[in-house]
Amino acid sequence: MTNIRPKSSIRAISPYKGGEAKVAGVRDVIKLSSNENPFGPSEKAEEAWRKSGHELHRYPPSDHKSLIKALAGQFDLEEEGIICGNGSDEVISLLCQAYVGEGDEVIHTEHGFSMYRISTLAAGGTPVEVKERGRLTDVDAILEACTERTKLVFIANPNNPTGTMIGGNEVGRLAAGLPPQCLLVLDGAYADYIENFDGGAGLVESRDNVVMTRTFSKLYGLGGLRVGWGYAPKQVVDVLMKIRPPFNLSRPQLETAEAALKDQDHITKCRNENARLRAWLAEALAEHGVMSDTSCANFILARFGSEAEANACDLELRKEGLIVRKVASYNLPNCLRITIGDEPSCRRVAHVIGRFKEGSAEDPTVKADVTP
Ligand SMILES: *Cc1c(COP(=O)(O)O)cnc(C)c1O
């Protein structure tokens, strides 16, 4: 018998669950559960990936200089403020490791991304959940929840899984109202879906308490590659660089991400197609009484009358090989998060949900009795 135990905050963690990719007994599934780009990455990125396997015995560059230069050029940023991570999850984790310890509090919102809580607990800190207002980040509620122990505030803008976002004035008011020891982290995983939106980069530059995180996993179609980055004041980057693992990105990761970044035609195409299909799907579902907030991202959060109805609809979708995301663990039990796929996928989702709603209207066991 041993007495080997992790630190107590680790025991409170339930491991992160990714979107499912399989349904037993169904062959041709369409995965709409992880907000992946249905069109995949740029062909130029795929080509860079194929060519990047040279010199596998050599360590990759650890300064990420070439990718950082490309990011700074593309988004008009200061190179010194950029740090690259193995997915933006790594940047989130580094922020928690660097700024959070025992007794420190980290704020996330009611329907916020689960990695904020996990990384906070991993660092030994205490996650503090703040209510949203109608599935929208509530700046006043966050400011009220701040104490002298609050070290980080995480908001995703646009948020996952709600798809909603708050405006620049609200984000600015939040940054300006935080206590002096607290850093605001703006998770911009979905910022790329909004044309001409800087994700908060301007605020990072104009203040000294704001960090932005970004990723290649969503619009850039590279979830399998694991590349993300952060933009932060120089003094924050200096801190994170002390604990960032050296060589945290392999040469294939670096070269593929850079090639993807340079094909902005592909990015524009994917962004436009997502916006078109998102509007179409939201309207198609609304015609069947399934409402959603206007989404700013690559998914919609479909609201059902009850948890039972959402689960029954999920089952129906699965039977047809359509895998969407249940979001009960995000305090949204009567909702399903549906990634915007390509056009045939969107049509199939609309068809199955429409059929389900027509059937369930006559079925008293799945009565829609609560309006969210
Ligand atoms: C998908 C997602 C990320 C991206 O994580 P990576 O580690 O970069 O793949 C970060 N934040 C939110 C809110 C997300 O939905």
The ligand as an SDF file (V2000), in Angstrom:
LIG
                    3D

 15 15  0  0  0  0  0  0  0  0999 V2000
  -11.6620   25.1790  -29.5350 C   0  0  0  0  0  0  0  0  0  0  0  0
  -11.3820   26.1600  -28.4660 C   0  0  0  0  0  0  0  0  0  0  0  0
  -10.0910   26.4880  -28.1340 C   0  0  0  0  0  0  0  0  0  0  0  0
   -8.9670   25.9480  -28.9560 C   0  0  0  0  0  0  0  0  0  0  0  0
   -8.1740   25.1040  -28.3260 O   0  0  0  0  0  0  0  0  0  0  0  0
   -6.8450   24.5890  -29.0640 P   0  0  0  0  0  0  0  0  0  0  0  0
   -6.0830   24.0610  -27.9270 O   0  0  0  0  0  0  0  0  0  0  0  0
   -6.2010   25.7840  -29.6880 O   0  0  0  0  0  0  0  0  0  0  0  0
   -7.2710   23.5870  -30.0660 O   0  0  0  0  0  0  0  0  0  0  0  0
   -9.8670   27.4060  -27.1350 C   0  0  0  0  0  0  0  0  0  0  0  0
  -10.9030   28.0160  -26.5250 N   0  0  0  0  0  0  0  0  0  0  0  0
  -12.1630   27.7510  -26.8430 C   0  0  0  0  0  0  0  0  0  0  0  0
  -13.2560   28.4800  -26.1750 C   0  0  0  0  0  0  0  0  0  0  0  0
  -12.4440   26.8010  -27.8140 C   0  0  0  0  0  0  0  0  0  0  0  0
  -13.7120   26.5240  -28.1220 O   0  0  0  0  0  0  0  0  0  0  0  0
  1  2  1  0
  2  3  1  0
  2 14  2  0
  3  4  1  0
  3 10  2  0
  4  5  1  0
  5  6  1  0
  6  7  2  0
  6  8  1  0
  6  9  1  0
 10 11  1  0
 11 12  2  0
 12 13  1  0
 12 14  1  0
 14 15  1  0
M  END
$$$$
